[in-house]
């Protein structure tokens, strides 16, 4: 195709039925419904008593293929522990200029501390805003994500349907007693959701539920 051949392709399309861009306005029906498993920006969840689920194990950072997560753990203060474990996430950062939203960090997390929401409408005017810190990622007292100025929450109901609907593929510790039982615990956090379709409690008692089994001594 010569130099002018590319222009001919464009000219042939003129006058034909043109595709129109759907207006990106909520009231005009421009936005499509978000897919059930849409992976958006992350949140760090907490337990009902307010303690953080992150134990600073750094598994999420180790499994991340884009190397966008940086975690540095620290020992819990004996007089005022941050998490139920021996350590907690002292520093937690996610660089959204690198993140590919693969959800491998959610799969690797042993405590269900990190989950992804359906929020994808966020942009930055500088590189600093693109690096989310722990203070911006941890949910508030109601288990809801922080709403930052550069995020568009205008059409979002900040409830469980906005989670990524991700489910843990394996049962806790490989125990067959948990087969068919939803692996998410009913605790404070944006990752709490109803069981996935096709899942349900077994007819026989599988023993302590995952949330009960993970409760440490002291009620935390």
C-alpha positions, -999 to 999 in steps of 0.1 A, spaced: 0 0 0 15 33 -10 16 66 8 -19 76 -2 -33 42 2 -39 47 39 -60 78 32 -81 58 8 -91 34 36 -103 63 56 -121 79 27 -140 47 19 -155 47 54 -169 82 51 -207 82 45 -212 47 58 -228 37 90 -203 50 116 -198 37 150 -206 63 177 -188 65 209 -210 59 239 -211 89 261 -193 82 293 -220 96 315 -240 77 342 -273 94 335 -271 86 298 -263 50 303 -228 52 289 -211 31 315 -215 -6 313 -220 -28 343 -188 -39 359 -179 -76 354 -183 -98 385 -145 -104 387 -133 -70 376 -99 -63 394 -96 -27 405 -75 -10 431 -66 -28 463 -77 -24 499 -62 -37 531 -87 -53 554 -91 -54 592 -108 -77 618 -139 -68 636 -119 -56 666 -100 -31 644 -68 -51 642 -52 -52 608 -51 -85 589 -17 -78 574 10 -96 593 39 -82 572 49 -116 557 57 -99 524 44 -129 504 23 -105 482 54 -85 473 73 -117 466 47 -131 442 40 -98 424 52 -102 387 53 -64 382 72 -57 414 48 -30 423 43 -39 460 67 -30 487 62 -43 522 83 -40 553 72 -58 584 80 -49 620 75 -66 654 42 -58 671 44 -36 701 35 -57 732 15 -30 748 -5 -20 716 -3 -47 689 -14 -37 654 -22 -72 642 -29 -106 659 5 -120 647 40 -114 659 46 -89 631 25 -64 612 29 -44 579 49 -14 590 52 -1 555 29 -11 527 30 6 493 15 -3 458 28 15 427 -2 17 403 20 28 375 32 -8 375 3 -28 388 -13 -52 362 -42 -62 386 -34 -99 382 -47 -107 417 -17 -129 425 -11 -109 457 -47 -118 469 -40 -154 462 -7 -154 481 -20 -136 512 -24 -161 541 -47 -139 561 -70 -124 534 -55 -90 543 -54 -77 507 -83 -78 483 -92 -59 452 -122 -37 446 -140 -29 413 -128 7 414 -109 14 382 -117 51 376 -88 68 392 -60 88 376 -31 108 388 -16 142 380 18 133 395 37 101 402 35 105 439 -3 100 439 1 68 420 20 52 449 -7 42 474 5 40 510 -7 20 539 -28 49 552 -46 51 519 -51 13 515 -64 3 550 -102 3 553 -119 26 578 -139 17 609 -168 5 588 -147 -18 567 -150 6 537 -121 18 515 -107 53 517 -121 76 490 -92 96 477 -96 129 457 -85 115 424 -109 85 425 -143 86 410 -168 72 434 -198 91 421 -216 61 408 -203 36 432 -222 20 461 -194 11 485 -207 -23 494 -198 -59 489 -208 -61 452 -179 -37 445 -154 -64 455 -136 -84 428 -156 -115 437 -123 -134 440 -124 -167 459 -96 -187 473 -91 -218 451 -77 -241 478 -91 -252 511 -73 -240 543 -43 -262 549 -56 -287 523 -82 -300 547 -109 -320 529 -134 -310 557 -135 -275 542 -143 -286 506 -173 -267 493 -173 -242 521 -166 -206 512 -131 -196 523 -138 -160 533 -144 -152 569 -173 -131 581 -152 -103 595 -148 -65 590 -132 -58 557 -140 -50 521 -133 -86 510 -163 -101 529 -189 -114 504 -214 -141 499 -203 -176 488 -196 -181 451 -223 -198 430 -220 -236 434 -206 -234 468 -223 -240 501 -219 -257 535 -216 -295 535 -242 -317 550 -218 -329 575 -202 -306 601 -167 -296 588 -157 -286 623 -147 -250 632 -153 -225 605 -123 -208 589 -130 -176 608 -132 -194 641 -101 -215 633 -81 -184 627 -91 -166 659 -60 -162 681 -59 -162 718 -72 -131 735 -102 -126 713 -84 -107 685 
